[in-house]
Amino acid sequence: MSGCSRPSVKCSRGEKGSLLRSARCVSQFAPAGDSHVWTTDDLLPAFVYVTVRAQLQHLGAEIRLIEDFTPQLQGELKNKMRLNRQQKENRRVRIERIVVKWPVVSADTLEALRHSHLL
């Protein structure tokens, strides 16, 4: 048996088609080098296929490990999430101040504010 033998992998027809389309896409844009900007639409099918086929036992830990070593790729989303948390906290504080200033606000009104995601 040669060292370059192909492993036997069973794939459905859809998986094979997806893999072939991904391979064609990579083959088409790879020679472009840095002049082609890869988008998620280009890479996601191949990424999903490889991830599922790898059957990683600790996928969450692997993803966190990658995130730890690629902070430059996370900037925009993390900043937006932090900003959203701050805005939500600011709204909650403002509503609590209203409740303290005007104690006539009923418990039902306060509960309705909480469920409306304002608090």
PyMOL commands that place a pseudoatom at each C-alpha (Angstrom):
pseudoatom trace, name=CA, resn=MET, resi=1, chain=A, elem=C, hetatm=0, pos=[0.000, 0.000, 0.000]
pseudoatom trace, name=CA, resn=SER, resi=2, chain=A, elem=C, hetatm=0, pos=[1.498, 3.337, -0.995]
pseudoatom trace, name=CA, resn=GLY, resi=3, chain=A, elem=C, hetatm=0, pos=[1.900, 6.246, 1.407]
pseudoatom trace, name=CA, resn=CYS, resi=4, chain=A, elem=C, hetatm=0, pos=[-0.198, 8.489, -0.834]
pseudoatom trace, name=CA, resn=SER, resi=5, chain=A, elem=C, hetatm=0, pos=[-3.332, 6.365, -0.926]
pseudoatom trace, name=CA, resn=ARG, resi=6, chain=A, elem=C, hetatm=0, pos=[-6.625, 8.173, -0.702]
pseudoatom trace, name=CA, resn=PRO, resi=7, chain=A, elem=C, hetatm=0, pos=[-8.595, 7.673, 2.502]
pseudoatom trace, name=CA, resn=SER, resi=8, chain=A, elem=C, hetatm=0, pos=[-12.043, 6.190, 2.055]
pseudoatom trace, name=CA, resn=VAL, resi=9, chain=A, elem=C, hetatm=0, pos=[-14.549, 8.860, 2.954]
pseudoatom trace, name=CA, resn=LYS, resi=10, chain=A, elem=C, hetatm=0, pos=[-18.255, 8.391, 2.413]
pseudoatom trace, name=CA, resn=CYS, resi=11, chain=A, elem=C, hetatm=0, pos=[-19.982, 11.567, 1.273]
pseudoatom trace, name=CA, resn=SER, resi=12, chain=A, elem=C, hetatm=0, pos=[-23.477, 12.241, 0.111]
pseudoatom trace, name=CA, resn=ARG, resi=13, chain=A, elem=C, hetatm=0, pos=[-23.997, 13.606, -3.382]
pseudoatom trace, name=CA, resn=GLY, resi=14, chain=A, elem=C, hetatm=0, pos=[-24.772, 17.054, -1.925]
pseudoatom trace, name=CA, resn=GLU, resi=15, chain=A, elem=C, hetatm=0, pos=[-21.589, 17.066, 0.134]
pseudoatom trace, name=CA, resn=LYS, resi=16, chain=A, elem=C, hetatm=0, pos=[-19.511, 16.111, -2.893]
pseudoatom trace, name=CA, resn=GLY, resi=17, chain=A, elem=C, hetatm=0, pos=[-21.127, 18.857, -4.958]
pseudoatom trace, name=CA, resn=SER, resi=18, chain=A, elem=C, hetatm=0, pos=[-20.491, 21.418, -2.243]
pseudoatom trace, name=CA, resn=LEU, resi=19, chain=A, elem=C, hetatm=0, pos=[-16.886, 20.316, -1.920]
pseudoatom trace, name=CA, resn=LEU, resi=20, chain=A, elem=C, hetatm=0, pos=[-16.357, 20.469, -5.692]
pseudoatom trace, name=CA, resn=ARG, resi=21, chain=A, elem=C, hetatm=0, pos=[-17.871, 23.978, -5.899]
pseudoatom trace, name=CA, resn=SER, resi=22, chain=A, elem=C, hetatm=0, pos=[-15.626, 25.090, -3.043]
pseudoatom trace, name=CA, resn=ALA, resi=23, chain=A, elem=C, hetatm=0, pos=[-12.559, 23.569, -4.720]
pseudoatom trace, name=CA, resn=ARG, resi=24, chain=A, elem=C, hetatm=0, pos=[-13.418, 25.334, -8.007]
pseudoatom trace, name=CA, resn=CYS, resi=25, chain=A, elem=C, hetatm=0, pos=[-13.836, 28.630, -6.171]
pseudoatom trace, name=CA, resn=VAL, resi=26, chain=A, elem=C, hetatm=0, pos=[-10.477, 28.271, -4.430]
pseudoatom trace, name=CA, resn=SER, resi=27, chain=A, elem=C, hetatm=0, pos=[-8.792, 27.221, -7.690]
pseudoatom trace, name=CA, resn=GLN, resi=28, chain=A, elem=C, hetatm=0, pos=[-10.291, 30.187, -9.508]
pseudoatom trace, name=CA, resn=PHE, resi=29, chain=A, elem=C, hetatm=0, pos=[-9.282, 32.863, -7.003]
pseudoatom trace, name=CA, resn=ALA, resi=30, chain=A, elem=C, hetatm=0, pos=[-6.000, 31.469, -5.625]
pseudoatom trace, name=CA, resn=PRO, resi=31, chain=A, elem=C, hetatm=0, pos=[-3.896, 32.697, -8.599]
pseudoatom trace, name=CA, resn=ALA, resi=32, chain=A, elem=C, hetatm=0, pos=[-5.238, 36.224, -8.030]
pseudoatom trace, name=CA, resn=GLY, resi=33, chain=A, elem=C, hetatm=0, pos=[-3.120, 36.399, -4.883]
pseudoatom trace, name=CA, resn=ASP, resi=34, chain=A, elem=C, hetatm=0, pos=[-3.569, 39.549, -2.820]
pseudoatom trace, name=CA, resn=SER, resi=35, chain=A, elem=C, hetatm=0, pos=[-5.644, 41.255, -5.511]
pseudoatom trace, name=CA, resn=HIS, resi=36, chain=A, elem=C, hetatm=0, pos=[-8.691, 39.122, -4.621]
pseudoatom trace, name=CA, resn=VAL, resi=37, chain=A, elem=C, hetatm=0, pos=[-10.421, 39.818, -1.323]
pseudoatom trace, name=CA, resn=TRP, resi=38, chain=A, elem=C, hetatm=0, pos=[-11.858, 36.627, 0.134]
pseudoatom trace, name=CA, resn=THR, resi=39, chain=A, elem=C, hetatm=0, pos=[-15.347, 36.998, 1.538]
pseudoatom trace, name=CA, resn=THR, resi=40, chain=A, elem=C, hetatm=0, pos=[-17.312, 34.811, 3.887]
pseudoatom trace, name=CA, resn=ASP, resi=41, chain=A, elem=C, hetatm=0, pos=[-19.455, 33.705, 0.955]
pseudoatom trace, name=CA, resn=ASP, resi=42, chain=A, elem=C, hetatm=0, pos=[-16.326, 32.320, -0.697]
pseudoatom trace, name=CA, resn=LEU, resi=43, chain=A, elem=C, hetatm=0, pos=[-14.963, 30.463, 2.298]
pseudoatom trace, name=CA, resn=LEU, resi=44, chain=A, elem=C, hetatm=0, pos=[-17.922, 29.456, 4.483]
pseudoatom trace, name=CA, resn=PRO, resi=45, chain=A, elem=C, hetatm=0, pos=[-18.967, 26.301, 2.569]
pseudoatom trace, name=CA, resn=ALA, resi=46, chain=A, elem=C, hetatm=0, pos=[-15.459, 24.865, 2.734]
pseudoatom trace, name=CA, resn=PHE, resi=47, chain=A, elem=C, hetatm=0, pos=[-15.057, 25.875, 6.387]
pseudoatom trace, name=CA, resn=VAL, resi=48, chain=A, elem=C, hetatm=0, pos=[-18.340, 24.244, 7.407]
pseudoatom trace, name=CA, resn=TYR, resi=49, chain=A, elem=C, hetatm=0, pos=[-17.557, 21.061, 5.488]
pseudoatom trace, name=CA, resn=VAL, resi=50, chain=A, elem=C, hetatm=0, pos=[-14.081, 20.706, 6.988]
pseudoatom trace, name=CA, resn=THR, resi=51, chain=A, elem=C, hetatm=0, pos=[-15.320, 21.515, 10.497]
pseudoatom trace, name=CA, resn=VAL, resi=52, chain=A, elem=C, hetatm=0, pos=[-18.129, 18.961, 10.382]
pseudoatom trace, name=CA, resn=ARG, resi=53, chain=A, elem=C, hetatm=0, pos=[-15.969, 16.257, 8.832]
pseudoatom trace, name=CA, resn=ALA, resi=54, chain=A, elem=C, hetatm=0, pos=[-13.209, 16.803, 11.417]
pseudoatom trace, name=CA, resn=GLN, resi=55, chain=A, elem=C, hetatm=0, pos=[-15.603, 15.760, 14.217]
pseudoatom trace, name=CA, resn=LEU, resi=56, chain=A, elem=C, hetatm=0, pos=[-13.741, 17.806, 16.798]
pseudoatom trace, name=CA, resn=GLN, resi=57, chain=A, elem=C, hetatm=0, pos=[-14.471, 16.582, 20.307]
pseudoatom trace, name=CA, resn=HIS, resi=58, chain=A, elem=C, hetatm=0, pos=[-13.933, 19.979, 21.917]
pseudoatom trace, name=CA, resn=LEU, resi=59, chain=A, elem=C, hetatm=0, pos=[-14.987, 22.373, 19.170]
pseudoatom trace, name=CA, resn=GLY, resi=60, chain=A, elem=C, hetatm=0, pos=[-15.825, 25.197, 21.602]
pseudoatom trace, name=CA, resn=ALA, resi=61, chain=A, elem=C, hetatm=0, pos=[-12.366, 25.030, 23.185]
pseudoatom trace, name=CA, resn=GLU, resi=62, chain=A, elem=C, hetatm=0, pos=[-10.734, 24.992, 19.754]
pseudoatom trace, name=CA, resn=ILE, resi=63, chain=A, elem=C, hetatm=0, pos=[-12.669, 28.097, 18.693]
pseudoatom trace, name=CA, resn=ARG, resi=64, chain=A, elem=C, hetatm=0, pos=[-11.724, 29.931, 21.905]
pseudoatom trace, name=CA, resn=LEU, resi=65, chain=A, elem=C, hetatm=0, pos=[-8.075, 28.982, 21.330]
pseudoatom trace, name=CA, resn=ILE, resi=66, chain=A, elem=C, hetatm=0, pos=[-8.222, 30.444, 17.821]
pseudoatom trace, name=CA, resn=GLU, resi=67, chain=A, elem=C, hetatm=0, pos=[-9.894, 33.610, 19.173]
pseudoatom trace, name=CA, resn=ASP, resi=68, chain=A, elem=C, hetatm=0, pos=[-7.088, 33.987, 21.733]
pseudoatom trace, name=CA, resn=PHE, resi=69, chain=A, elem=C, hetatm=0, pos=[-4.477, 34.003, 18.976]
pseudoatom trace, name=CA, resn=THR, resi=70, chain=A, elem=C, hetatm=0, pos=[-6.369, 36.236, 16.522]
pseudoatom trace, name=CA, resn=PRO, resi=71, chain=A, elem=C, hetatm=0, pos=[-7.461, 39.360, 18.435]
pseudoatom trace, name=CA, resn=GLN, resi=72, chain=A, elem=C, hetatm=0, pos=[-6.926, 41.539, 15.352]
pseudoatom trace, name=CA, resn=LEU, resi=73, chain=A, elem=C, hetatm=0, pos=[-9.828, 39.743, 13.650]
pseudoatom trace, name=CA, resn=GLN, resi=74, chain=A, elem=C, hetatm=0, pos=[-12.312, 40.393, 16.459]
pseudoatom trace, name=CA, resn=GLY, resi=75, chain=A, elem=C, hetatm=0, pos=[-12.129, 44.144, 16.922]
pseudoatom trace, name=CA, resn=GLU, resi=76, chain=A, elem=C, hetatm=0, pos=[-15.267, 45.421, 15.214]
pseudoatom trace, name=CA, resn=LEU, resi=77, chain=A, elem=C, hetatm=0, pos=[-17.739, 42.866, 16.547]
pseudoatom trace, name=CA, resn=LYS, resi=78, chain=A, elem=C, hetatm=0, pos=[-16.452, 42.966, 20.118]
pseudoatom trace, name=CA, resn=ASN, resi=79, chain=A, elem=C, hetatm=0, pos=[-16.604, 46.768, 20.134]
pseudoatom trace, name=CA, resn=LYS, resi=80, chain=A, elem=C, hetatm=0, pos=[-20.224, 46.674, 18.926]
pseudoatom trace, name=CA, resn=MET, resi=81, chain=A, elem=C, hetatm=0, pos=[-21.168, 44.106, 21.561]
pseudoatom trace, name=CA, resn=ARG, resi=82, chain=A, elem=C, hetatm=0, pos=[-19.511, 46.158, 24.304]
pseudoatom trace, name=CA, resn=LEU, resi=83, chain=A, elem=C, hetatm=0, pos=[-21.280, 49.306, 23.090]
pseudoatom trace, name=CA, resn=ASN, resi=84, chain=A, elem=C, hetatm=0, pos=[-24.650, 47.509, 23.066]
pseudoatom trace, name=CA, resn=ARG, resi=85, chain=A, elem=C, hetatm=0, pos=[-24.095, 46.317, 26.650]
pseudoatom trace, name=CA, resn=GLN, resi=86, chain=A, elem=C, hetatm=0, pos=[-23.208, 49.853, 27.741]
pseudoatom trace, name=CA, resn=GLN, resi=87, chain=A, elem=C, hetatm=0, pos=[-26.288, 51.304, 26.043]
pseudoatom trace, name=CA, resn=LYS, resi=88, chain=A, elem=C, hetatm=0, pos=[-28.547, 48.725, 27.676]
pseudoatom trace, name=CA, resn=GLU, resi=89, chain=A, elem=C, hetatm=0, pos=[-27.004, 49.436, 31.085]
pseudoatom trace, name=CA, resn=ASN, resi=90, chain=A, elem=C, hetatm=0, pos=[-27.468, 53.192, 30.570]
pseudoatom trace, name=CA, resn=ARG, resi=91, chain=A, elem=C, hetatm=0, pos=[-31.167, 52.679, 29.725]
pseudoatom trace, name=CA, resn=ARG, resi=92, chain=A, elem=C, hetatm=0, pos=[-31.629, 50.526, 32.819]
pseudoatom trace, name=CA, resn=VAL, resi=93, chain=A, elem=C, hetatm=0, pos=[-30.021, 53.171, 35.042]
pseudoatom trace, name=CA, resn=ARG, resi=94, chain=A, elem=C, hetatm=0, pos=[-32.185, 55.935, 33.528]
pseudoatom trace, name=CA, resn=ILE, resi=95, chain=A, elem=C, hetatm=0, pos=[-35.366, 53.963, 34.155]
pseudoatom trace, name=CA, resn=GLU, resi=96, chain=A, elem=C, hetatm=0, pos=[-34.305, 53.171, 37.724]
pseudoatom trace, name=CA, resn=ARG, resi=97, chain=A, elem=C, hetatm=0, pos=[-33.772, 56.905, 38.303]
pseudoatom trace, name=CA, resn=ILE, resi=98, chain=A, elem=C, hetatm=0, pos=[-37.286, 57.601, 37.030]
pseudoatom trace, name=CA, resn=VAL, resi=99, chain=A, elem=C, hetatm=0, pos=[-38.699, 55.011, 39.415]
pseudoatom trace, name=CA, resn=VAL, resi=100, chain=A, elem=C, hetatm=0, pos=[-36.781, 56.539, 42.343]
pseudoatom trace, name=CA, resn=LYS, resi=101, chain=A, elem=C, hetatm=0, pos=[-37.900, 60.104, 41.461]
pseudoatom trace, name=CA, resn=TRP, resi=102, chain=A, elem=C, hetatm=0, pos=[-41.522, 59.123, 40.964]
pseudoatom trace, name=CA, resn=PRO, resi=103, chain=A, elem=C, hetatm=0, pos=[-42.308, 56.327, 43.385]
pseudoatom trace, name=CA, resn=VAL, resi=104, chain=A, elem=C, hetatm=0, pos=[-45.900, 56.267, 42.095]
pseudoatom trace, name=CA, resn=VAL, resi=105, chain=A, elem=C, hetatm=0, pos=[-44.764, 53.891, 39.345]
pseudoatom trace, name=CA, resn=SER, resi=106, chain=A, elem=C, hetatm=0, pos=[-46.519, 50.625, 40.093]
pseudoatom trace, name=CA, resn=ALA, resi=107, chain=A, elem=C, hetatm=0, pos=[-44.871, 47.250, 40.266]
pseudoatom trace, name=CA, resn=ASP, resi=108, chain=A, elem=C, hetatm=0, pos=[-46.852, 46.224, 37.166]
pseudoatom trace, name=CA, resn=THR, resi=109, chain=A, elem=C, hetatm=0, pos=[-45.456, 49.173, 35.199]
pseudoatom trace, name=CA, resn=LEU, resi=110, chain=A, elem=C, hetatm=0, pos=[-41.943, 48.351, 36.357]
pseudoatom trace, name=CA, resn=GLU, resi=111, chain=A, elem=C, hetatm=0, pos=[-42.424, 44.715, 35.315]
pseudoatom trace, name=CA, resn=ALA, resi=112, chain=A, elem=C, hetatm=0, pos=[-43.723, 45.823, 31.909]
pseudoatom trace, name=CA, resn=LEU, resi=113, chain=A, elem=C, hetatm=0, pos=[-40.620, 48.001, 31.464]
pseudoatom trace, name=CA, resn=ARG, resi=114, chain=A, elem=C, hetatm=0, pos=[-38.389, 45.054, 32.287]
pseudoatom trace, name=CA, resn=HIS, resi=115, chain=A, elem=C, hetatm=0, pos=[-40.109, 42.815, 29.739]
pseudoatom trace, name=CA, resn=SER, resi=116, chain=A, elem=C, hetatm=0, pos=[-39.911, 45.483, 27.046]
pseudoatom trace, name=CA, resn=HIS, resi=117, chain=A, elem=C, hetatm=0, pos=[-36.093, 45.209, 27.169]
pseudoatom trace, name=CA, resn=LEU, resi=118, chain=A, elem=C, hetatm=0, pos=[-35.823, 48.789, 28.327]
pseudoatom trace, name=CA, resn=LEU, resi=119, chain=A, elem=C, hetatm=0, pos=[-34.765, 47.648, 31.759]
for i in range(1, 119): cmd.bond("trace and resi %d" % i, "trace and resi %d" % (i + 1))
show_as sticks, trace
zoom trace
